[in-house]
Amino acid sequence: MTVNLAFITDLASEFATADSGRVDRLVALTATQFPLAFWGTQPEADLGQGYLICHMLKVDKLRGAGPLTSEAVGNVSRAFGTSAARAAEADSLDATSYGREYKRLKRQRARGVVVT
């Protein structure tokens, strides 16, 4: 199995409309993090890579506008900010369920547990 948009959508249907070019770039970007010597089998490596990419796509969504920081009425003007806590959270694998699942799978492999 190859990690692609269809694979990602099978893991997380919320990404069914994701840009396939973006997914392909993330696959290429993360490919070196999934050596078979560590993951054991190609399906396990694909699963780990899939969850990491889902995490990255979710973080992209989370990086949207933060809280409203100012507003004007004449000539309509709004400003949105991003809190430092939210920005820090977006950099952590713990920020999404996909990142947490990736970490769990990686911990299992480090202990020699094989997912079947």
Secondary structure in CASP SS format (residue, H / E / C, confidence):
PFRMAT SS
TARGET T0000
AUTHOR 0000-0000-0000
METHOD secondary structure of the structure
MODEL  1
M C 1.00
T C 1.00
V C 1.00
N C 1.00
L H 1.00
A H 1.00
F H 1.00
I H 1.00
T H 1.00
D H 1.00
L H 1.00
A C 1.00
S H 1.00
E H 1.00
F H 1.00
A C 1.00
T C 1.00
A C 1.00
D C 1.00
S H 1.00
G H 1.00
R H 1.00
V H 1.00
D H 1.00
R H 1.00
L H 1.00
V H 1.00
A H 1.00
L H 1.00
T H 1.00
A H 1.00
T H 1.00
Q H 1.00
F C 1.00
P C 1.00
L H 1.00
A H 1.00
F H 1.00
W H 1.00
G C 1.00
T C 1.00
Q H 1.00
P H 1.00
E H 1.00
A H 1.00
D H 1.00
L H 1.00
G H 1.00
Q H 1.00
G H 1.00
Y H 1.00
L H 1.00
I H 1.00
C H 1.00
H H 1.00
M H 1.00
L H 1.00
K H 1.00
V H 1.00
D H 1.00
K H 1.00
L H 1.00
R C 1.00
G C 1.00
A C 1.00
G C 1.00
P C 1.00
L E 1.00
T E 1.00
S E 1.00
E E 1.00
A E 1.00
V C 1.00
G C 1.00
N C 1.00
V C 1.00
S E 1.00
R E 1.00
A E 1.00
F E 1.00
G C 1.00
T C 1.00
S C 1.00
A H 1.00
A H 1.00
R H 1.00
A H 1.00
A H 1.00
E H 1.00
A H 1.00
D C 1.00
S C 1.00
L H 1.00
D H 1.00
A H 1.00
T C 1.00
S H 1.00
Y H 1.00
G H 1.00
R H 1.00
E H 1.00
Y H 1.00
K H 1.00
R H 1.00
L H 1.00
K H 1.00
R H 1.00
Q H 1.00
R H 1.00
A H 1.00
R C 1.00
G C 1.00
V C 1.00
V C 1.00
V C 1.00
T C 1.00
END
